[in-house]
Amino acid sequence: MDTIFALASGGMRAGVAVIRVSGPAALLTYKNLTARPVPPPRMAAFGSFRVPGTGMLLDKGVAIFFEAPNSFTGEDVVEYHIHGGIAVVQGFLKVLAAQPECRLAEPGEFTRRAFENEKLDLTAAEAVADLIDAETEAQRVQALDQLGGGLARLYEDWARRLKKTLAHQEAEIEFPDEEIPVQLSESLKPEVGKLIKEI
């Protein structure tokens, strides 16, 4: 599997830019750019980042290692917090692209890997996209609720109620001679109607 990287912060000029690297070669990028031992997980390490081979200084900044599976993607992740100038960021991305088994991430690929590694369910993965695209307070609040599992809980409740209704209906069909309440199907109609309305 490839190791992916991308600018995780905004693309405009800023004081700080965050570049995320995820995958099996994430730690190798840290070793190649710093020539230092990998810091303990979730501990910020300040230092210089240099072009492998030439030793030319790229920037000074902070790196944070997130060990699999305790990262957003479920893979080894290194985040580089560097100066947010356009030339600094572009130079850093160019050096990462030259690293073995590394490539620029496709849009949404970090979230897709988080979903594939069961760090997020599908509703939470969609919520990440909604949160990024949120332009209003209402959109932000709704996306955060969905990211927190609100939509997943709603779907799970619907599934539970549908399965219960289906089980009662199947019981009446499969066991007509058993002591099942008469007209069980009729008694299920209000719940089915309620579910249809909610869905």
C-alpha positions in Angstrom: 0.0 0.0 0.0 1.2 3.5 -0.9 2.0 6.1 1.7 0.0 9.2 1.0 0.6 12.8 1.9 -1.2 16.1 1.6 -1.5 19.6 2.9 -4.1 19.1 5.7 -4.4 22.8 6.5 -5.8 25.5 4.3 -4.0 26.2 1.0 -3.6 29.9 1.5 -0.5 31.6 2.9 -0.5 31.3 6.7 1.8 31.3 9.7 1.6 27.5 10.0 0.8 24.7 7.6 0.1 21.1 8.5 1.2 18.3 6.1 -0.1 14.9 6.9 1.6 11.7 5.9 -0.2 8.3 6.3 0.9 4.8 5.6 3.7 2.3 6.0 6.5 4.7 5.0 5.3 7.6 7.2 8.1 7.0 9.7 10.6 6.6 7.0 9.8 10.2 5.8 10.5 11.5 9.3 13.8 9.6 9.5 14.8 10.8 6.0 13.9 14.5 6.6 15.3 14.8 10.1 18.0 12.1 10.6 16.7 11.9 14.2 15.1 9.1 16.2 11.3 9.0 15.9 9.7 10.8 18.9 7.3 8.9 21.2 3.7 8.8 19.8 1.7 12.0 20.2 4.7 14.0 21.4 5.7 17.1 19.5 9.3 17.1 18.3 10.8 20.4 17.2 13.7 20.4 14.8 15.0 21.0 11.3 13.7 19.3 8.2 16.3 18.8 5.4 16.3 17.5 1.9 17.5 13.9 2.0 20.8 13.4 0.2 21.8 17.1 0.0 21.1 18.1 3.6 19.7 21.5 2.4 17.4 23.0 5.0 13.8 22.9 4.1 12.3 24.5 7.2 12.2 24.3 11.0 9.1 23.1 12.7 7.3 20.5 14.7 6.5 16.8 13.8 4.0 14.6 15.6 3.9 10.8 15.2 0.6 9.0 15.6 1.1 5.3 15.9 -1.3 2.8 14.2 -4.0 2.1 15.0 -4.4 5.2 17.2 -4.5 7.8 14.3 -7.2 9.3 12.1 -6.6 6.8 9.3 -5.7 3.8 11.6 -2.2 3.8 10.0 1.1 5.2 11.1 0.7 9.0 10.6 3.3 11.8 10.8 2.1 15.4 10.8 4.6 18.1 9.9 3.8 21.6 11.3 5.9 23.9 9.2 5.8 27.6 8.2 2.8 28.3 5.9 4.5 30.2 3.1 3.7 29.0 -0.4 7.4 28.2 -1.3 8.0 26.4 2.0 4.9 24.2 1.5 5.6 23.5 -2.2 9.2 22.6 -1.4 8.2 20.3 1.4 5.5 18.5 -0.8 8.1 18.1 -3.6 10.6 16.4 -1.2 7.8 14.1 0.1 6.9 13.1 -3.4 10.5 12.0 -4.0 10.4 9.6 -1.0 10.0 5.9 -1.6 6.5 4.6 -1.9 5.0 8.1 -1.3 2.5 9.9 -3.4 0.1 12.9 -3.1 -3.2 11.8 -1.7 -6.4 12.0 -3.7 -9.2 14.2 -2.4 -10.9 12.4 0.5 -8.3 9.6 0.6 -7.4 10.1 4.3 -11.1 9.8 5.2 -11.5 6.8 2.9 -8.6 5.0 4.7 -10.2 5.9 8.0 -13.4 4.2 6.8 -11.6 1.2 5.4 -9.7 0.7 8.7 -13.0 1.0 10.6 -12.0 4.2 12.3 -15.2 5.8 11.0 -18.5 4.4 9.8 -20.0 5.6 6.5 -22.2 8.2 8.1 -19.2 9.7 10.0 -17.1 9.7 6.8 -19.8 11.6 5.1 -20.0 14.0 8.1 -16.3 14.8 7.7 -17.0 16.0 4.1 -20.1 17.9 5.3 -18.0 19.6 8.1 -15.3 20.7 5.6 -18.0 22.1 3.3 -20.1 23.7 6.0 -20.7 27.4 5.4 -23.4 28.1 8.0 -23.7 27.5 11.7 -26.6 25.1 11.1 -24.5 23.1 8.7 -21.6 23.0 11.1 -23.9 21.8 14.0 -25.6 19.2 11.9 -22.2 17.8 10.6 -20.8 17.6 14.1 -23.9 15.8 15.3 -23.5 13.3 12.4 -19.8 12.9 13.1 -20.7 12.2 16.8 -22.9 9.3 15.7 -26.3 11.0 15.6 -27.2 9.7 12.2 -25.8 6.3 12.8 -27.9 6.0 16.0 -31.0 7.0 14.1 -30.3 4.4 11.4 -29.6 1.7 14.0 -32.9 2.5 15.7 -34.8 2.2 12.4 -33.0 -1.1 11.6 -33.9 -2.5 15.0 -37.5 -1.5 14.8 -37.8 -2.8 11.2 -36.2 -6.2 12.2 -38.6 -6.5 15.1 -41.6 -5.8 12.9 -40.3 -8.2 10.2 -39.7 -10.9 12.8 -43.4 -10.6 14.0 -44.7 -10.7 10.4 -42.6 -13.8 9.6 -43.7 -15.5 12.7 -47.3 -15.2 11.6 -46.5 -16.5 8.1 -44.2 -19.4 9.2 -46.2 -20.6 12.2 -49.9 -20.2 11.3 -50.9 -23.0 13.6 -49.1 -21.7 16.7 -50.6 -19.6 19.4 -49.8 -16.2 17.8 -52.2 -13.3 18.5 -54.9 -13.1 15.9 -54.4 -10.4 13.3 -50.8 -9.7 14.3 -50.2 -8.1 10.9 -52.9 -5.5 11.6 -51.3 -4.6 14.9 -48.0 -3.9 13.1 -49.4 -1.3 10.7 -49.1 1.6 13.1 -45.4 1.0 13.7 -44.8 0.5 10.0 -46.6 3.7 9.2 -44.6 5.5 11.9 -41.3 4.2 10.4 -42.3 5.2 6.9 -43.1 8.7 8.1 -39.8 9.0 10.0 -37.7 7.7 7.1 
